[in-house]
Amino acid sequence: MEQMTSKQRVLGLLKGETVDRPACYSGTGTVWGAALKHYGYNFADAHHDPEKMARLATFPFEAAGFECALMPFDICVEAELLGCDINYFSNSDESIYPNIKKRLIMKPNEIEGVEVPDHVMGGRVPVVCNAIRQAKAEFGQHIPIGAHILGPFTLATHLMDFNELLMTVFRKPDLVSGLLEKLAGVLMNVARAYEEAGADYICLREMSGTTDIVSPKQFNELLRPELVKIIQNCRVPVVLHICGNTNKIVQYMVECNAHAISVETRNDLVRTRQDIGNGPLVFGNIDGFGVLVKGTPEEVEQEVIKCLRNGVDALWPGCEISLKAPLENLRAMVRAVEKHGHSEWHRKS
């Protein structure tokens, strides 16, 4: 088989076509500390400036051959759209990811009063859309342009006090179900905006769906129905990502009918393959805060080989990549997939 472009490889795999090897890309974060240093950007500014966002998102491909550009960089876009106050740490000398400064829901009795916008072109959604367009115009022939949205339950944890939400899940699940249905509608519209801007794939990040937080039964009955709706509504391939321990719900993840599932380092890949077989696509699960930061290039290479042998179909970080990860390790990650991707891939036969 002739060598494919990154875009052909990524989208071909997601569409179920034969590809030359696994890709090395991401749906959970592609802003690298090396990119911020290279351009001299303040991280807080990059969340509001589409040109800076596009440049930072495409740097990994330019500098290391990483096989995508992904936006946005933080997980507060949807919460801000719905009215939450966000802390961007604009005055900090360090590069810090934004977080929620003020939540929208204080008590369970406020859940039903949550209002959702008639349209989603408010907040920073237009910034992300413009960044997608810019990245697509310059690099769209070579790499896929990705975008991520939150899952409805994860978005709910941003809108409401975490402990209050969990207690409501147990005490009044119907109330939470109604909230998730409402939020799913917003998320579908955000995904559609990204698609219309040119996104080639969507990563649906339901990080809080892990069994560290909700039981498998709660995931199946409360979270899965809304995830299915979002995935069905998308026009481009969707990867469903869930953080933490997902071995007990991996079959439910597959049944959401995304084009692929993404797991992180706490997922036992060997067990996952035993449970779901070789059919479904599984992406993961190199540690963006472990070996990519603390390891040597040689150790990164060995970790990549391990992930490939254990059953991943694309090598990508289990979550964000630390801004402290050295460029030499990130390059080693990409080179290792290029070197060993075909020979060590469980689908090589």
DAVENMO-V671953 format. One record per backbone hydrogen bond with DSSP energy under -0.5 kcal/mol. CO is the residue of the C=O (numbers start at 0). NH is the residue of the N-H. If there is no record, write none. Layout:
# DAVENMO-V671953
CO_NH, CO_NH
This chain:
# DAVENMO-V671953
4_8, 5_9, 6_10, 7_11, 8_12, 9_13, 10_14, 11_16, 12_15, 22_24, 22_314, 23_66, 29_31, 31_34, 31_35, 32_36, 33_37, 34_38, 35_39, 35_40, 41_44, 41_45, 42_46, 43_46, 44_47, 44_48, 47_49, 48_52, 49_53, 50_54, 51_55, 52_56, 53_57, 54_58, 55_59, 57_60, 57_61, 58_62, 59_63, 59_64, 59_65, 60_64, 65_67, 66_143, 68_145, 70_147, 75_79, 76_80, 77_81, 78_83, 79_82, 84_100, 84_101, 85_87, 86_98, 88_91, 93_95, 98_86, 101_84, 103_105, 104_160, 106_109, 107_110, 109_112, 110_113, 119_121, 121_124, 123_127, 124_128, 125_129, 126_130, 127_131, 128_132, 129_133, 130_134, 131_135, 132_136, 133_137, 134_138, 135_139, 138_141, 138_142, 141_6, 143_68, 143_145, 144_199, 144_200, 145_70, 146_202, 148_204, 150_154, 151_155, 152_156, 153_157, 154_157, 154_158, 155_159, 158_103, 158_104, 160_164, 161_165, 162_166, 163_167, 164_168, 165_169, 166_170, 167_171, 171_174, 171_175, 172_176, 173_177, 174_178, 175_179, 176_180, 177_181, 178_182, 179_183, 180_184, 181_185, 182_186, 183_187, 184_188, 185_189, 186_190, 187_191, 188_192, 189_193, 190_194, 191_195, 192_196, 193_197, 193_198, 194_197, 199_236, 200_146, 201_203, 201_238, 202_148, 202_204, 203_205, 203_240, 204_150, 204_206, 205_208, 206_209, 209_212, 209_213, 214_218, 215_219, 216_220, 217_221, 217_222, 218_222, 218_223, 222_225, 222_226, 223_227, 224_228, 225_229, 226_230, 227_231, 228_232, 229_233, 230_233, 236_201, 237_258, 237_259, 238_203, 238_240, 239_261, 240_205, 243_245, 244_210, 245_248, 245_249, 248_252, 249_253, 250_254, 252_255, 252_257, 253_256, 259_239, 260_282, 261_241, 263_266, 266_268, 267_271, 268_272, 269_273, 270_274, 271_275, 272_276, 280_260, 281_312, 281_313, 282_262, 283_315, 285_287, 285_317, 286_289, 286_291, 287_321, 289_292, 289_293, 290_294, 291_325, 295_299, 296_300, 297_301, 298_302, 299_303, 300_304, 301_305, 302_306, 303_307, 304_308, 305_309, 306_310, 306_311, 307_310, 307_345, 312_22, 313_283, 313_315, 314_24, 315_285, 319_321, 321_324, 325_328, 325_329, 326_330, 327_331, 328_332, 329_333, 330_334, 331_335, 332_336, 333_337, 334_338, 335_339, 336_340, 339_343, 340_344, 344_347
